Amino acid sequence: MPMPTQPTPMPLRRDFTDHGSCVEDLARAFAAQDPATSEALIETLATQAIRQWRLDDATFWQRVKFQARMIRAQMGSSGKY
């Protein structure tokens, strides 16, 4: 009798679509806040995710931080976003 084959594990998703388009929405909200306060909060959220081995979530928060910085830079150069 042949041995049953083990299913091949699915590769981890790298596009983070499980977080949807909320990166932009959250980034706008964080960009409207005090930069030091919002960056500290994002760092706390990313650190908590890393400690819990939720690397997709940690990457998500890093994306939010980067996008918020981009929005702030655009707001600074044009006066508004």
Number of C-alpha atoms within 10 A of each C-alpha: 3 4 5 6 6 6 6 6 6 6 6 8 9 8 9 13 9 11 11 9 10 13 19 15 13 16 22 19 13 23 22 14 13 9 14 8 11 18 20 12 15 19 16 14 16 22 17 14 18 15 10 11 11 14 14 19 20 22 16 21 23 18 16 24 24 15 20 26 18 15 20 22 15 13 14 11 10 9 9 10 11
